[in-house]
Amino acid sequence: MRSTFRPRDYLASPFPNSASSSNCQSSEVPMTQIRADNQHVTQITIVDSEPDKQAEALSVMIERARFMARQPGFISISLHRSLDGRRIVNYVQWQNRDLLRSAHQSPEFRKEWGHFDQLTDEIDPNLYEVAQVINSGQ
């Protein structure tokens, strides 16, 4: 079931796991590069879950991301959690579609699949290409 977005609800409700949370990881590696002039494949997956299951679903996704980071063709993975606790967005960049498909078919990647399905309501993965990027000052 989809919720109706109401800006006042969004602004009135503080999120306990905000960017200042100790759960957020920082790294000296540069941020994900989003550019329209590359030939990489981008997968964006939207995962719906109940607020009381979001943290555990995100934990499973982080473990999968660590595995994926060791696979051929990996460029980056960025995980985002919604402030209302109902969604996780997984932004993946890979060198090409075939290498991404191969990583997804790995038994190690799929080993927690049943448990992950119990934590989520809907999983919607799609492949994209960057059409346009507009940065500050452009």
Phi and psi in degrees as a GROMACS rama.xvg file:
@    title "Ramachandran Plot"
@    xaxis  label "Phi"
@    yaxis  label "Psi"
@TYPE xy
-86.9318  140.415  ARG-2
-92.0209  157.091  SER-3
-91.612  129.33  THR-4
-77.1623  126.373  PHE-5
-128.472  111.265  ARG-6
-52.8609  -38.13  PRO-7
-64.9637  -35.7122  ARG-8
-65.8139  -41.5682  ASP-9
-62.0124  -44.9489  TYR-10
-75.9684  -28.4174  LEU-11
-80.7625  -19.0446  ALA-12
-103.867  103.645  SER-13
-68.2867  145.206  PRO-14
-101.96  121.415  PHE-15
-66.2734  -22.8315  PRO-16
-107.8  52.4019  ASN-17
-72.0338  -177.544  SER-18
-58.5376  -22.0706  ALA-19
-82.4225  -1.52697  SER-20
-63.5992  148.114  SER-21
-70.3848  -11.5191  SER-22
-74.5632  -21.1266  ASN-23
-73.0708  136.197  CYS-24
-101.845  135.763  GLN-25
-111.145  158.015  SER-26
-149.248  155.451  SER-27
-86.2235  -3.39061  GLU-28
-74.3447  138.151  VAL-29
-58.3094  154.941  PRO-30
-63.1362  161.326  MET-31
-53.7618  133.639  THR-32
-96.5998  121.817  GLN-33
-109.971  113.442  ILE-34
-137.499  143.157  ARG-35
-80.0773  -14.7461  ALA-36
-99.1064  21.5128  ASP-37
-113.379  168.849  ASN-38
-107.182  17.4412  GLN-39
-71.4096  159.844  HIS-40
-100.419  140.261  VAL-41
-116.734  128.247  THR-42
-112.463  127.416  GLN-43
-116.577  121.057  ILE-44
-115.992  127.546  THR-45
-105.425  123.1  ILE-46
-114.378  124.366  VAL-47
-97.249  135.815  ASP-48
-149.241  167.079  SER-49
-77.9239  147.964  GLU-50
-53.902  -34.9888  PRO-51
-75.8083  -7.25254  ASP-52
-112.02  -6.01373  LYS-53
-60.1045  -45.8232  GLN-54
-61.0931  -42.6643  ALA-55
-70.0006  -40.0686  GLU-56
-61.6178  -42.4453  ALA-57
-63.4624  -38.9834  LEU-58
-60.1302  -43.8555  SER-59
-62.7811  -42.3067  VAL-60
-65.3948  -35.0814  MET-61
-65.2899  -42.2716  ILE-62
-62.4557  -42.7295  GLU-63
-62.0162  -40.451  ARG-64
-62.3414  -39.4834  ALA-65
-62.5161  -39.9943  ARG-66
-64.1879  -47.9111  PHE-67
-61.1961  -33.4471  MET-68
-63.1187  -18.4395  ALA-69
-95.3158  -0.040012  ARG-70
-90.6968  151.026  GLN-71
-58.9076  136.401  PRO-72
91.3962  -8.16848  GLY-73
-63.0719  136.058  PHE-74
-115.314  -57.4728  ILE-75
-164.016  158.049  SER-76
-135.614  132.226  ILE-77
-123.948  124.317  SER-78
-106.458  133.278  LEU-79
-125.62  136.369  HIS-80
-112.158  141.302  ARG-81
-75.0057  152.071  SER-82
-70.4707  -22.3064  LEU-83
-87.2001  -2.52681  ASP-84
80.5033  7.11985  GLY-85
-101.541  -11.3411  ARG-86
-141.477  152.996  ARG-87
-129.325  134.815  ILE-88
-114.572  128.825  VAL-89
-111.268  116.037  ASN-90
-107.985  112.201  TYR-91
-116.422  134.578  VAL-92
-117.903  131.859  GLN-93
-134.423  154.188  TRP-94
-61.8099  -40.3033  GLN-95
-159.016  166.426  ASN-96
-62.9288  -40.852  ARG-97
-64.488  -41.9323  ASP-98
-68.1619  -36.2037  LEU-99
-64.3055  -44.9623  LEU-100
-59.828  -43.6285  ARG-101
-60.4582  -43.3865  SER-102
-63.4935  -40.1926  ALA-103
-66.7179  -26.8845  HIS-104
-86.1363  -3.29059  GLN-105
-64.8701  135.696  SER-106
-58.3222  -35.0871  PRO-107
-65.1626  -37.4704  GLU-108
-64.895  -37.5221  PHE-109
-87.6271  -4.83899  ARG-110
-63.7188  -28.6633  LYS-111
-99.2743  12.7229  GLU-112
-57.1572  -47.7725  TRP-113
-60.9195  -43.7559  GLY-114
-64.5751  -41.6951  HIS-115
-63.4354  -40.1555  PHE-116
-60.5794  -33.131  ASP-117
-71.0548  -22.656  GLN-118
-90.6966  -12.8499  LEU-119
-122.323  155.604  THR-120
-96.6055  -41.3306  ASP-121
-149.324  141.41  GLU-122
-125.837  121.902  ILE-123
-126.928  88.5419  ASP-124
-90.9657  141.465  PRO-125
-146.1  150.213  ASN-126
-95.8288  143.984  LEU-127
-138.546  160.731  TYR-128
-121.484  147.783  GLU-129
-73.4681  124.42  VAL-130
-95.4942  -35.3419  ALA-131
-160.429  142.324  GLN-132
-130.751  127.798  VAL-133
-122.333  119.491  ILE-134
-102.283  166.655  ASN-135
-54.2777  135.743  SER-136
84.7048  3.97755  GLY-137
